[in-house]
Amino acid sequence: MIEIDELDFRRYSPAQLAAVRPSLERLADITRRNLRLLDGVLGVEGDDPAQGRKL
């Protein structure tokens, strides 16, 4: 298992990283979708995904 908040990927083998990459891509897609939904609730407009976090 790889901690998703771990930024030092050097401690993992390329095979381990390749194995979790599809799951991390899916998580990123879900996170982007959730941020867009949250921005809609907050009334943040525009295509800039960072805009919602600037509030």
Secondary structure, 3 states (H helix, E strand, C coil): CCCCCCCCHHHCCHHHHHHHHHHHHHHHHHHHHHHHHHHHHHCCCCCCCCHHHHC
